Amino acid sequence: LNLCVTAGEAMPEGGQIVITAENVDLDERFAASTPEVKPGPHVLIRVEDTGHGIPAKLLDKIFEPFFTTKEVGKGTGLGLSTSLAIIKSHGGFIRAASADGRGSCFLIVLPAIPAARGPEPDRENRDLPRGKGETILVADDEPSIRKITRQILESFGYHVLLAADGREAVDLYRQHPGEIAAVLTDMMMPEMDGTETIRTLSEIDPGVRIIAASGISDKGRQAKEENACVRYFVSKPYTSETLLKALEITLSDGP
């Protein structure tokens, strides 16, 4: 309720709030990247809006008690901090993705109680697709995501190049002509965002294979519709299984 009220206030002239929920299975590698998260079944809830967005420089502050960008008397600054406290009390976590003027998305991940059923196969021993030494360029401005993505890909047979933003990704692509099999890029990055990165890479190499990643689902889908070089879209946070299957499809996809 707090998140929806916040979203509504970000759209004084109207807009859309989209709430979705899905079951996700967080593996050991993903759990290792997020403190206090245990591997296993979780529920992922997305609350997305089409409002004015949150400037990147404020994203780290929005969950602090009494922090607000509203005028005096028009907000307590406790809405998001209350949401955070509730989510933590249930053993979950929350992440925000936004850009000034381009809407916001809040991701809530809560541990789930699985329905009664037979024993599940060991998650670590699933027959997940493996690479054959291909080089994958990963562009993301969050160090923890770059780190865990590299660990996943290298443990499944890929070689990895890392970029902290779009400009660095473009420079690395130019430095390794013909070597990079696919690019995994976040859509919300400083300096050069995912949309501009995709456009620049496709101008350098019309045959580049790109996987777009974003916590805001519409951003990735829009990128896929606008540029044929985007072969696949993965929602953040993504698991090892989701990423590896996306790469398998992307690399086996025809020209």
C-alpha positions in Angstrom: 0.0 0.0 0.0 2.8 2.4 0.8 4.5 1.7 -2.5 1.3 2.3 -4.4 0.6 5.5 -2.6 4.2 6.7 -3.4 3.7 5.7 -7.1 0.4 7.6 -7.2 2.1 10.7 -5.8 4.7 10.5 -8.6 1.9 10.8 -11.2 0.0 14.0 -10.4 -1.4 14.1 -13.9 -2.3 10.4 -14.1 -0.5 7.3 -15.3 -0.3 3.6 -14.7 0.6 1.4 -11.7 1.3 -2.2 -12.7 1.6 -4.8 -10.0 2.9 -8.3 -10.9 3.9 -11.4 -8.9 5.7 -14.5 -9.8 7.5 -17.5 -8.2 11.3 -17.5 -8.4 13.8 -19.9 -7.1 16.9 -18.2 -5.8 20.0 -20.4 -6.1 23.2 -20.4 -3.9 25.1 -18.0 -6.1 22.3 -15.4 -6.1 21.8 -15.7 -2.4 25.5 -15.2 -1.8 25.3 -11.7 -3.4 22.5 -10.5 -1.1 23.1 -10.4 2.7 20.5 -12.3 4.8 19.0 -14.1 1.8 18.7 -17.9 1.8 18.5 -19.9 -1.3 15.1 -21.5 -2.1 11.6 -20.6 -3.3 10.6 -16.9 -3.1 7.9 -14.6 -4.4 8.9 -11.7 -6.6 6.5 -8.7 -6.5 7.0 -5.8 -8.9 5.3 -2.4 -8.4 5.9 -0.3 -11.5 4.7 3.2 -12.4 4.9 5.6 -15.2 5.7 8.7 -13.0 8.4 11.3 -13.0 11.0 8.8 -11.7 13.8 9.2 -9.1 17.1 10.8 -10.0 20.0 8.4 -9.7 21.7 10.4 -7.0 18.7 10.0 -4.7 18.1 6.2 -5.1 20.4 5.3 -2.2 18.5 7.7 0.1 14.9 6.9 -0.5 14.5 4.2 2.2 16.0 6.5 4.9 13.5 7.5 7.6 12.2 11.1 7.1 13.9 11.5 3.7 11.5 13.2 1.3 11.6 15.4 -1.8 8.2 16.8 -1.1 7.4 20.3 0.1 7.2 20.9 3.8 3.9 19.6 5.2 3.2 17.3 2.2 5.0 14.2 3.3 6.6 12.5 6.4 9.3 10.6 4.5 8.3 7.5 6.3 6.4 5.6 3.6 9.3 3.8 2.0 11.2 3.3 5.2 8.0 1.6 6.6 7.8 -0.6 3.5 11.4 -1.6 4.0 10.9 -2.5 7.7 7.8 -4.6 6.9 9.7 -6.5 4.1 12.7 -7.1 6.3 10.5 -8.4 9.1 9.3 -11.1 6.7 12.9 -12.0 5.8 12.8 -10.4 2.4 14.5 -7.5 0.6 13.5 -4.6 -1.7 15.3 -3.0 -4.6 14.4 0.2 -6.6 15.2 0.9 -10.2 14.4 4.3 -11.7 15.6 7.1 -13.9 14.6 10.8 -13.7 11.5 11.3 -15.9 11.2 7.6 -16.9 9.1 5.9 -14.2 10.1 3.6 -11.3 10.0 0.0 -10.3 10.2 -1.5 -6.9 11.1 -5.2 -6.6 10.1 -7.0 -3.5 11.5 -10.5 -2.9 9.9 -12.5 0.0 10.7 -16.1 1.1 7.9 -18.5 0.1 6.5 -21.5 1.9 6.4 -24.2 -0.8 3.3 -26.4 -1.2 3.5 -29.9 0.0 5.1 -32.1 -2.7 7.7 -34.7 -3.3 11.5 -34.1 -2.9 12.9 -31.6 -5.4 16.1 -32.3 -7.3 19.2 -30.6 -6.1 19.2 -27.1 -7.6 23.0 -27.1 -8.0 22.9 -30.4 -10.0 20.3 -29.4 -12.6 21.3 -30.0 -16.2 21.9 -26.3 -17.0 23.3 -25.3 -20.4 27.1 -24.7 -20.4 29.3 -22.4 -22.5 32.2 -23.5 -24.7 34.6 -20.7 -23.9 32.6 -18.0 -25.5 33.3 -14.4 -24.4 30.4 -12.6 -22.8 30.5 -8.8 -22.2 28.5 -7.8 -19.1 27.6 -4.2 -18.6 26.0 -3.2 -15.2 26.6 -0.3 -12.9 26.1 -2.4 -9.7 29.3 -4.0 -8.6 27.6 -6.9 -6.8 25.6 -7.8 -9.9 28.8 -7.7 -12.1 30.5 -9.9 -9.5 27.8 -12.6 -9.2 27.1 -12.6 -12.9 30.8 -13.2 -13.6 30.9 -16.1 -11.1 27.9 -17.7 -12.7 29.2 -17.4 -16.3 32.8 -18.5 -15.5 31.6 -21.5 -13.5 29.6 -22.6 -16.6 32.4 -22.3 -19.1 32.2 -18.8 -20.4 34.9 -16.1 -20.5 33.7 -12.7 -19.1 34.5 -9.1 -19.7 33.0 -6.5 -17.3 31.9 -2.9 -17.9 30.6 -0.5 -15.3 28.5 1.5 -17.8 27.6 1.8 -21.4 30.7 3.8 -22.5 33.0 1.2 -21.0 31.0 -1.5 -22.7 31.3 0.1 -26.1 35.1 0.7 -25.6 35.6 -3.0 -24.7 33.6 -4.1 -27.7 35.8 -2.0 -30.0 38.9 -3.4 -28.3 37.8 -7.0 -28.9 36.5 -7.1 -32.5 35.1 -10.5 -33.5 35.7 -12.0 -30.0 32.5 -11.2 -28.1 29.8 -13.7 -28.6 27.1 -11.8 -26.7 26.5 -8.7 -24.6 24.4 -8.7 -21.4 23.5 -5.0 -20.6 21.4 -3.4 -17.9 19.0 -0.9 -19.3 19.4 1.7 -16.5 23.0 2.9 -16.2 24.6 6.3 -15.8 26.8 7.9 -18.4 25.3 5.8 -21.3 22.1 3.9 -20.6 21.1 0.6 -22.1 19.1 2.0 -25.0 22.0 4.2 -26.2 24.5 1.3 -25.6 22.4 -1.0 -27.7 22.1 1.5 -30.5 25.9 2.2 -30.5 26.8 -1.4 -30.4 24.5 -2.2 -33.3 26.1 0.6 -35.4 29.5 -0.9 -34.7 28.4 -4.4 -35.4 24.9 -5.1 -36.9 25.4 -8.7 -36.0 25.9 -8.2 -32.3 23.8 -10.4 -30.0 22.4 -8.6 -27.0 20.5 -9.7 -23.9 18.8 -6.7 -22.2 18.3 -6.8 -18.4 16.1 -4.5 -16.3 14.0 -4.4 -13.1 11.5 -2.4 -15.2 10.0 -4.9 -17.5 8.8 -2.5 -20.1 12.4 -1.2 -20.7 13.7 -4.5 -21.9 10.6 -5.4 -24.0 10.8 -2.0 -25.6 14.5 -2.5 -26.4 13.7 -5.9 -28.0 11.0 -4.3 -30.2 13.1 -1.4 -31.3 16.4 -3.2 -32.1 16.7 -6.6 -33.8 20.1 -7.1 -32.1 18.3 -7.6 -28.8 17.7 -11.3 -28.9 16.4 -11.8 -25.3 15.2 -9.9 -22.2 15.7 -11.0 -18.6 14.0 -9.5 -15.6 16.2 -8.5 -12.7 16.9 -10.1 -10.3 17.7 -13.1 -12.5 18.9 -16.5 -11.3 21.6 -18.7 -12.8 19.1 -20.8 -14.6 17.4 -17.8 -16.2 20.7 -16.3 -17.3 22.2 -19.5 -18.7 19.0 -20.4 -20.6 18.8 -16.9 -22.1 22.4 -17.2 -23.3 21.8 -20.6 -24.8 18.9 -19.2 -26.8 20.8 -16.1 -27.8 23.9 -17.9 -28.9 22.0 -20.6 -30.9 19.7 -18.0 -32.5 20.2 -17.6 -36.2 21.7 -14.4 -37.7 
